[in-house]
Amino acid sequence: MANYNNNYKLIMSNNKELPMYPFLWLMGKTFLIPYQQRGYKWTTSNVGELLYDLWDFLNADEKKRVYCLQPLAVVPQENGNVFSVLDGQQRLTTLYLLRICLYGKPPYTFIYERDTSHNGMKRCDFMKSIDSIDIETAEKNIDFHFIYTAYHHIGNIFQNIAKKSGKTVEEIKSSFQKLLEGSKEERSLQVIWYTVKPDKQYETFRNLNSGKIELTNTDLIKALLLNRVSGLPQSERVEAAATFERMEQEMQNDHFWYMINAQELRYGQTRMDFLFNLVAGCKQSDYEIDPRWSFRNYFARPEKSCLSDKWKAVRHTFLRLKDMYDDIETYHYIGFLTYNSNDNPLSNMRKLLELNRRQKHSLFICELRNRIKSILSNSNHEHLSDYRYDTTSKKDLRLLFLMHNIETILQRYKQLHDNTQLHLAKDYERFPFELLHKQSWDIEHIASKTESDFKNPQDREDWLNSIKEDMGEDYAKVEKVKILEQRYTNSKKKDDFDELYKAVMRECDKLIGEDAIKDKDKASDGKDKMQVGNLTLLDSHTNRSYHNALFPRKRKYIIVAAGLSDGDDDQENAIPRLYIPPCTRQVFTKAYNKSNKLSLNAWTQTDADFYLKDMEQKLGFYFPNDKNDAQ
């Protein structure tokens, strides 16, 4: 028998070489099935899927020389020809039965650690004598039953193939025999040979049987493509290896990844799988059940076109996604659509790719914007002023403010890009969609609402200290506030604090004057603290770091957190540097107010009105009624 030890190598992503051997290489070996493994449980459907796949391969283009099975995970024993099987018992047993059906004798030996005798016959004896076993003997044991049924179904499959192809059963058997006898120079069935170190066997077995797959879908596809014998042609393999690495690096870029997919990956899944699943036509539901679906049903099936064509499809799909990412408009619009609806990312992205292939860039952008317009219009808000904290869902508010930030970034980019004196040479600001998924985001009241939610005594003390600092001498001038503070200091009761809080907020409104944003029960025109002009998008950590602080405290915190100013004292230096969305930065730097009524110490109704006007201008495409009113 030829020695294939040095002939079949697969290059893996972990820089280890994984061999792939023809069926001939398995001949004469002994496979030990550990006690903890279940018995043979393949149904006639499973057996049929494998054999009909093999038959399709035999009738495919002769240039396709290798049918690759999923990996066998084995642990070498002290005897060099004995291997404990961690994964692959079902496939090994089926091939064993196929070999007996073709030749009348077994190809290798099974030893079962859990092998009790039934009427004087053990499973290993039953396997060897399968061609002479009667049905009464087979039905006495569940393991015997499955083995017996699979063996006789193989014969039925030969007859069915012969009937459909017009060939004799012997001709069909002869074709399968050539496949099992094939060497590296011939068409052959091969297995990926995954060797596990003895000290890792129990951990590996637990992982394999709890869904924690040792060899990922990406590992297997990469191995298949870069195999020196049956993978891509030599002229393509070197380029493919380098391109594959660049793809993997790009898919690790969170900006890129969260533009196309925001679902959490499970153990055994990789980001590269998304690319392979797109090409293979894998459904999200199939992938959740079997993370190696695209390898098993597309890349490892030679009748699904040659490897070179499959690799070209992967590369072209990746380049089209990369083009979308590199374009600042498609990046933001697709990122928005992904954030809004990520229940079926494969289907969503497959449709967008097809649309992108068919349409010019300008028409593609129009289609993306129309889809976003449809999403925003589904919120039943004809005007931006209809959005309110107390009547609008938090999701609809988040989508609105996200779109305001996106259009702000895009309009600013166009202004700078069109300025020939600037010549933008570097990538411009992008909204980091990954933070929308990795962090929790709040809709923040800019001018604090009167109702307080300070359940923690320490939070109350922190708020009180910050208010005294922000109000300065004005705090000490109000007699009622001093009385209420003393009452709370003595009792430390939440009800007493709430009375103090409301009194302080009323005094703040008096200091602002007529331009103060009123509480809901004191405003008759909807211009209260629940209005959209008094709301902004902020991550939950930042929002809850200062609770219901007054505007000066919030403004100082945001400016330092955004890196727009260094802290002036130890307390401010302790503020972490965070991502603050551009519109939120402009709110707290008072960039929207274009009037001469500008106060840095409060967020006023004038500020809110200018803020709303900017939303109407930036989002005019999505809310044409507001655009028409403005005109």
C-alpha positions in Angstrom: 0.0 0.0 0.0 1.3 3.5 -0.9 2.4 5.6 2.0 0.5 8.9 2.1 2.0 10.4 5.3 3.8 13.2 3.5 1.5 13.8 0.6 -1.7 15.3 1.9 -1.3 18.5 3.8 -3.8 21.2 4.7 -2.7 24.6 5.9 -4.7 25.8 8.9 -5.3 29.3 10.2 -3.6 28.4 13.5 -0.3 27.8 11.5 -0.6 24.0 12.0 -0.7 21.6 9.2 -3.6 19.2 9.1 -3.3 16.1 6.8 -6.0 14.9 4.5 -5.8 11.2 3.6 -7.6 9.0 1.0 -9.8 6.1 2.2 -7.0 3.6 1.4 -4.9 5.1 4.1 -7.4 4.0 6.7 -7.2 0.3 5.7 -5.9 -2.0 8.4 -6.2 0.5 11.2 -8.0 -0.1 14.5 -10.5 2.5 15.8 -11.3 2.5 19.4 -14.8 3.9 20.3 -14.6 5.3 23.9 -17.1 4.2 26.5 -18.8 7.7 26.7 -19.8 7.8 23.0 -23.3 6.9 21.9 -23.8 4.0 19.4 -24.3 4.2 15.7 -27.4 6.3 15.1 -27.4 7.2 11.4 -30.8 6.8 9.7 -31.4 5.8 6.1 -31.7 9.5 5.3 -28.2 10.2 6.6 -26.8 7.2 4.7 -28.6 8.2 1.6 -27.3 11.8 1.8 -23.7 10.6 1.8 -24.0 7.9 -0.9 -26.0 10.1 -3.3 -23.4 12.9 -2.8 -20.7 10.4 -3.7 -22.6 9.4 -6.8 -23.0 13.0 -7.8 -19.3 13.5 -7.4 -18.5 10.4 -9.5 -20.6 11.9 -12.3 -19.2 15.4 -12.0 -16.4 16.9 -14.0 -13.4 14.6 -13.9 -11.1 17.5 -13.0 -12.7 17.4 -9.6 -10.5 14.7 -8.1 -11.3 14.7 -4.4 -14.5 14.2 -2.4 -13.6 15.6 1.1 -15.4 14.3 4.2 -15.7 16.3 7.4 -12.8 15.7 9.8 -12.1 12.7 12.0 -10.9 13.7 15.4 -8.7 10.9 16.8 -6.3 10.3 19.6 -3.2 8.1 18.8 -2.8 5.2 21.2 0.5 3.6 22.3 0.1 1.1 19.4 0.8 3.3 16.4 -2.0 1.7 14.4 -4.8 2.2 17.0 -6.7 5.5 17.3 -9.4 6.5 19.8 -12.2 8.3 17.9 -13.5 11.5 19.4 -15.6 12.6 16.4 -16.5 10.8 13.2 -17.8 7.4 14.4 -21.0 7.7 12.3 -19.0 8.4 9.1 -16.4 5.7 9.8 -19.1 3.1 10.5 -21.0 4.0 7.3 -17.8 3.7 5.2 -17.1 0.4 6.9 -20.5 -0.9 5.9 -20.1 0.5 2.3 -16.7 -1.4 2.0 -18.3 -4.7 3.2 -21.2 -4.2 0.7 -18.7 -3.7 -2.1 -16.0 -6.3 -1.2 -17.6 -8.6 1.4 -14.9 -7.8 4.0 -14.2 -4.9 6.4 -11.6 -2.2 5.8 -10.5 -1.7 9.4 -11.4 -2.9 12.9 -13.6 -1.4 15.6 -13.1 -1.9 19.3 -15.9 -0.7 21.5 -15.1 0.0 25.2 -18.9 -0.2 25.8 -19.6 -3.5 24.1 -21.8 -5.9 26.0 -22.7 -9.3 24.7 -26.2 -10.0 23.3 -27.0 -13.7 22.9 -23.2 -14.4 22.8 -22.5 -11.7 20.1 -20.8 -8.3 20.7 -21.1 -5.3 18.5 -17.7 -5.8 16.9 -18.6 -9.4 16.0 -22.0 -8.2 14.6 -20.2 -5.6 12.4 -17.8 -8.2 10.9 -20.6 -10.6 10.2 -23.2 -8.1 9.0 -23.6 -9.6 5.5 -24.9 -12.9 7.1 -27.0 -11.5 10.0 -30.7 -12.1 10.0 -33.3 -9.5 10.9 -34.4 -11.4 14.1 -30.8 -11.1 15.5 -30.6 -7.4 14.5 -33.8 -6.4 16.2 -32.7 -7.7 19.6 -30.4 -4.7 20.2 -30.8 -1.1 19.3 -27.2 -0.7 18.1 -27.6 -3.8 15.9 -30.8 -2.4 14.5 -29.2 0.8 13.2 -26.2 -1.0 11.8 -28.3 -3.6 10.1 -30.7 -1.0 8.6 -27.9 1.1 7.2 -26.1 -1.8 5.6 -29.2 -3.0 3.8 -30.1 0.5 2.8 -26.8 0.8 1.0 -27.8 -2.1 -1.2 -31.2 -0.5 -1.9 -29.4 2.7 -2.9 -27.2 0.8 -5.4 -30.4 -0.6 -7.0 -32.1 2.8 -7.1 -29.1 4.4 -8.7 -28.9 1.6 -11.3 -32.6 2.0 -12.1 -32.3 5.8 -12.7 -29.0 5.7 -14.6 -29.7 2.7 -16.8 -26.6 0.9 -15.5 -26.3 -2.4 -13.8 -25.8 -2.7 -10.0 -22.3 -4.2 -10.7 -21.4 -1.1 -12.7 -22.5 1.1 -9.9 -20.5 -0.9 -7.4 -17.5 -0.8 -9.6 -17.6 3.1 -9.7 -17.8 3.2 -5.9 -14.9 0.7 -5.6 -12.7 2.9 -7.8 -13.5 5.9 -5.5 -12.5 4.0 -2.4 -9.3 2.7 -4.0 -8.3 6.0 -5.5 -4.8 7.3 -4.6 -3.5 10.9 -4.9 -3.2 10.5 -8.7 -6.8 9.4 -9.1 -10.3 10.4 -8.1 -10.7 9.6 -4.4 -12.7 10.0 -1.2 -10.5 11.6 1.4 -10.9 12.5 5.1 -9.5 15.4 7.1 -7.4 13.8 9.9 -7.5 15.8 13.1 -5.1 14.5 15.7 -5.7 15.4 19.3 -3.1 15.1 22.0 -3.9 12.5 24.7 -3.9 15.2 27.5 -6.5 17.1 25.5 -8.9 14.3 24.6 -11.4 14.7 27.4 -11.7 18.5 27.0 -12.0 18.1 23.2 -14.7 15.4 23.5 -16.7 17.6 25.9 -16.4 20.5 23.4 -17.4 18.5 20.4 -20.4 17.1 22.2 -21.6 20.4 23.6 -21.6 22.2 20.3 -18.1 23.7 20.9 -16.6 22.8 17.6 -12.8 22.5 17.5 -12.5 23.0 13.8 -14.6 25.9 12.7 -16.4 26.3 9.4 -13.7 28.8 8.4 -10.9 26.4 9.3 -12.3 23.7 7.1 -12.9 26.0 4.1 -9.5 27.5 4.4 -8.0 24.0 4.5 -10.0 22.9 1.5 -8.9 25.9 -0.6 -5.2 25.8 0.3 -4.7 22.0 0.1 -1.6 21.4 -2.0 -3.1 18.3 -3.7 -6.8 18.9 -4.2 -7.3 22.6 -3.4 -6.9 25.6 -5.7 -4.4 25.4 -8.5 -0.8 26.3 -7.6 -1.1 29.6 -9.6 -4.0 30.7 -7.4 -3.1 29.2 -4.0 -0.4 31.7 -3.0 -2.5 34.7 -3.9 -5.5 33.1 -2.1 -3.6 32.6 1.1 -2.6 36.3 1.2 -6.1 37.5 0.3 -7.7 35.2 2.9 -5.5 36.7 5.6 -6.5 40.2 4.5 -10.1 39.3 4.6 -9.8 37.8 8.1 -8.1 41.0 9.3 -10.8 43.2 7.7 -13.6 41.2 9.2 -12.1 41.8 12.7 -12.6 45.5 12.1 -15.6 46.4 14.2 -16.6 49.3 11.9 -16.8 46.9 9.0 -18.4 44.0 10.8 -21.2 45.9 12.5 -22.1 47.6 9.2 -23.1 44.2 7.8 -24.0 42.1 10.9 -24.8 42.9 14.5 -25.7 39.5 15.8 -23.6 38.0 18.5 -21.5 35.0 17.4 -21.9 31.7 19.2 -19.0 29.5 20.2 -17.7 27.8 17.0 -18.9 30.5 14.7 -16.5 33.1 13.1 -16.9 36.4 11.3 -15.6 34.9 8.1 -18.5 32.4 8.2 -20.8 35.3 7.2 -18.9 35.8 4.0 -19.0 32.0 3.2 -22.6 31.8 4.1 -23.5 34.6 1.7 -21.8 32.8 -1.2 -23.1 29.4 -0.3 -26.8 30.5 0.0 -26.9 29.5 3.6 -30.0 30.5 5.6 -29.6 32.1 9.0 -31.7 29.3 10.5 -29.5 26.6 9.0 -26.4 28.3 10.3 -27.7 28.5 13.8 -28.3 24.7 13.7 -25.1 23.8 11.9 -22.2 26.4 12.0 -20.4 24.2 9.4 -23.3 24.3 6.9 -21.6 26.1 4.1 -18.5 23.8 4.2 -20.6 20.7 4.3 -23.3 21.7 1.7 -21.4 23.9 -0.7 -17.6 24.2 -0.5 -16.9 20.5 0.1 -19.4 19.4 -2.6 -17.6 19.2 -5.9 -20.8 19.2 -8.0 -21.5 22.8 -6.8 -18.9 24.1 -9.3 -15.1 24.0 -9.0 -13.1 25.4 -6.1 -11.7 28.2 -8.2 -15.2 29.5 -9.1 -16.2 29.3 -5.4 -13.1 31.2 -4.3 -13.8 33.9 -7.0 -17.3 34.3 -5.7 -16.0 34.7 -2.1 -13.4 37.2 -3.2 -15.9 39.2 -5.4 -18.5 39.3 -2.6 -15.9 40.5 -0.1 -14.7 43.2 -2.5 -18.2 44.4 -3.0 -18.8 44.6 0.8 -15.5 46.4 1.1 -16.5 49.0 -1.5 -19.7 49.6 0.4 -17.7 50.1 3.6 -15.2 52.5 1.9 -18.0 54.7 0.6 -19.1 56.9 3.5 -22.7 57.1 2.4 -23.3 53.4 1.9 -21.4 52.6 5.1 -23.8 54.8 7.2 -27.1 53.9 5.4 -26.4 50.2 5.5 -25.2 50.4 9.1 -28.5 52.1 10.0 -30.5 49.4 8.2 -28.5 46.6 9.9 -29.0 48.3 13.3 -32.7 48.6 12.8 -33.4 45.0 11.6 -30.8 42.3 12.4 -33.1 39.3 12.8 -31.9 37.9 9.5 -28.6 39.5 8.6 -27.8 37.0 5.8 -31.0 37.5 4.0 -30.9 41.3 4.4 -27.3 41.6 3.1 -27.9 39.1 0.3 -30.7 41.4 -1.0 -28.5 44.5 -0.7 -25.7 42.9 -2.5 -28.0 41.9 -5.4 -29.4 45.4 -5.5 -25.9 46.9 -5.5 -24.9 44.6 -8.4 -27.8 45.7 -10.5 -27.9 49.5 -9.9 -25.5 52.4 -10.3 -24.2 54.0 -7.1 -26.5 57.0 -7.2 -29.6 54.8 -7.6 -28.4 52.4 -4.9 -28.0 55.3 -2.5 -31.6 56.5 -3.3 -32.9 53.0 -2.6 -31.2 52.9 0.7 -32.5 56.3 1.7 -36.0 55.3 0.6 -35.9 52.2 2.8 -34.8 54.3 5.8 -37.6 56.8 5.0 -40.1 53.9 5.1 -38.7 52.8 8.5 -39.0 56.3 10.0 -42.5 56.9 8.5 -43.7 53.6 10.1 -43.4 55.3 13.5 -46.6 57.2 12.7 -44.9 60.6 13.2 -45.6 63.0 10.2 -43.6 65.8 11.8 -40.5 65.8 13.9 -42.3 67.8 16.6 -44.6 64.8 17.0 -41.7 62.8 18.6 -41.9 63.1 22.4 -40.3 61.3 25.3 -43.7 60.4 26.9 -45.5 59.2 23.8 -42.8 57.8 21.4 -41.2 54.4 21.8 -37.5 54.6 22.9 -36.6 52.6 19.8 -38.2 55.1 17.5 -36.4 57.9 19.3 -33.1 56.2 19.1 -33.6 55.7 15.3 -34.5 59.3 14.9 -31.4 60.6 16.7 -29.2 58.1 15.1 -30.3 59.3 11.7 -29.8 63.0 12.7 -26.2 62.1 13.7 -25.7 60.2 10.4 -26.9 63.0 8.2 -24.9 65.5 10.2 -21.7 63.5 9.5 -22.6 63.1 5.8 -23.5 66.7 5.2 -20.3 67.9 7.0 -18.3 65.5 4.9 -19.7 66.7 1.6 -19.0 70.3 2.6 -15.4 69.6 3.4 -15.0 67.1 0.5 -16.3 69.7 -2.1 -13.9 72.3 -0.8 -11.0 72.1 -3.2 -8.7 73.9 -0.8 -9.0 71.2 1.8 -8.3 68.0 -0.3 -9.5 65.4 2.2 -6.8 62.7 2.0 -7.8 60.6 5.1 -10.9 58.8 6.1 -13.5 61.1 7.6 -15.5 60.6 10.8 -17.7 57.5 10.8 -20.5 56.7 13.3 -19.3 53.7 15.3 -22.3 51.3 14.9 -20.5 48.7 17.1 -21.0 50.9 20.1 -24.8 50.8 19.6 -24.6 47.0 20.1 -21.8 46.9 22.7 -23.2 49.6 24.9 -26.6 50.6 26.2 -27.9 53.9 24.9 -30.4 56.3 26.5 -32.5 59.2 25.4 -31.3 62.0 27.6 -33.2 65.0 28.7 -31.0 68.0 28.1 -32.8 70.3 30.5 -33.5 68.0 33.4 -37.1 66.9 34.0 -38.5 67.8 37.4 -39.4 64.3 38.4 -36.4 62.8 40.3 -35.4 59.1 40.5 -32.6 59.3 43.0 -33.1 56.0 44.9 -29.6 55.8 46.2 -28.7 58.2 49.2 -25.2 58.7 47.8 -26.5 59.8 44.5 -28.7 62.4 46.2 -25.7 63.8 48.1 -23.7 64.0 44.9 -26.5 65.8 43.1 -26.9 68.2 46.0 -23.2 69.1 46.1 -23.1 69.6 42.3 -26.2 71.8 42.4 -24.8 74.1 45.1 -21.6 74.5 42.9 -23.6 75.2 39.7 -26.0 77.7 41.3 -23.4 79.3 43.5 -24.7 82.3 45.5 -28.2 81.9 44.0 -28.7 78.7 45.9 -28.1 80.2 49.4 -30.4 83.1 48.7 -33.6 81.0 48.6 -35.0 80.6 52.1 -37.4 77.8 51.2 -34.6 75.7 49.6 -32.5 76.1 52.8 -35.5 74.9 55.0 -36.1 71.9 52.7 -32.4 71.0 52.7 -32.3 71.0 56.5 -35.4 68.8 56.7 -33.8 66.3 54.3 -30.4 66.5 56.1 -32.2 65.5 59.3 -34.5 62.7 57.9 -32.6 61.4 54.8 -36.0 60.4 53.5 -36.6 60.1 49.7 -39.9 62.1 50.0 -38.1 65.0 51.7 -35.4 64.9 49.0 -38.0 65.0 46.2 -39.6 68.2 47.7 -36.1 69.8 47.9 -35.4 68.7 44.3 -38.6 70.2 42.9 -38.0 73.5 44.8 -34.4 73.7 43.4 -35.6 73.1 39.8 -38.3 75.8 40.2 -35.7 78.3 41.2 -33.5 77.3 38.3 -36.4 78.0 35.9 -36.8 81.4 37.5 -33.2 82.2 37.0 -33.5 81.4 33.3 -36.7 83.4 32.9 -39.3 83.2 30.2 -37.1 81.2 28.0 -37.0 78.3 30.4 -38.4 75.0 29.1 -41.4 74.2 31.3 -42.7 71.1 32.9 -45.4 69.2 31.0 -48.2 70.4 33.3 -47.2 74.0 32.8 -46.9 74.1 29.0 -50.0 74.3 26.7 -48.2 74.2 23.4 -46.2 71.0 23.7 -43.0 72.8 24.3 -42.2 71.2 27.5 -39.3 69.0 28.8 -40.7 66.0 26.9 -40.4 67.7 23.5 -37.9 66.4 20.9 -35.9 69.6 21.1 -35.0 68.7 24.7 -33.8 65.2 24.0 -30.5 63.8 22.7 -28.7 60.4 22.3 -26.2 59.4 24.9 -24.7 56.2 26.2 -26.2 55.0 29.4 -23.0 55.1 31.4 -22.4 58.8 30.7 -26.1 59.6 31.2 -26.2 58.0 34.6 -22.9 59.3 35.7 -24.4 62.7 36.4 -28.1 61.7 36.9 -30.4 64.7 36.7 -27.7 67.3 37.1 -28.2 70.9 35.8 -27.1 71.9 32.4 -23.7 73.4 33.4 -22.7 70.2 35.1 -23.8 68.1 32.1 -22.1 70.4 29.7 -18.8 70.3 31.6 -18.9 66.5 31.8 -19.7 66.0 28.1 -17.0 68.5 26.9 -14.4 66.7 29.0 -15.6 63.2 28.1 -15.6 64.0 24.4 -12.0 65.2 24.7 -12.9 68.8 23.7 -11.3 70.1 26.8 -8.9 68.8 29.5 -10.2 68.6 33.0 -9.3 71.5 35.3 -9.3 69.6 38.5 -8.9 66.0 39.9 -12.6 65.3 39.7 -12.8 66.3 36.0 -9.6 64.5 35.2 -11.3 61.3 36.5 -14.0 61.6 33.8 -13.3 58.8 31.2 -12.9 59.8 27.5 -15.9 58.4 25.7 -17.5 58.6 22.3 -20.1 61.4 22.3 -22.2 61.5 19.1 -21.6 64.7 17.1 -25.2 66.0 17.6 -24.9 65.5 21.3 -21.6 67.4 21.3 -23.2 70.2 19.4 -26.0 70.4 21.9 -23.8 70.8 24.9 -21.4 73.2 23.1 -24.5 75.3 22.1 -23.5 75.1 18.4 -27.1 75.1 17.2 -28.2 78.5 18.7 -27.6 81.2 16.1 -29.3 84.0 18.0 -28.0 86.7 20.4 -29.9 85.0 23.2 -27.2 82.6 24.2 -26.6 81.4 27.7 -24.0 78.7 28.5 -25.6 78.0 31.9 -28.9 76.6 30.7 -30.7 74.8 27.8 -33.5 77.1 26.8 -36.5 77.0 24.6 -34.6 79.1 22.1 -31.9 76.4 22.0 -34.5 73.7 21.6 -36.1 75.6 18.7 -32.8 76.0 16.8 -32.0 72.3 17.5 -35.3 71.2 16.0 -34.7 73.4 12.9 -31.4 71.7 12.4 -33.2 68.3 12.6 -35.8 69.5 10.0 -33.0 70.6 7.7 -30.9 67.5 8.0 -33.8 65.1 7.9 -35.9 66.9 5.3 -35.8 63.9 2.9 -37.4 61.7 5.5 -39.9 64.2 6.8 -41.0 66.2 3.7 -43.9 67.9 5.6 -41.4 69.6 7.9 -39.3 70.6 4.9 -42.3 72.2 3.2 -43.3 74.0 6.4 -39.8 75.4 6.7 -39.9 76.7 3.2 
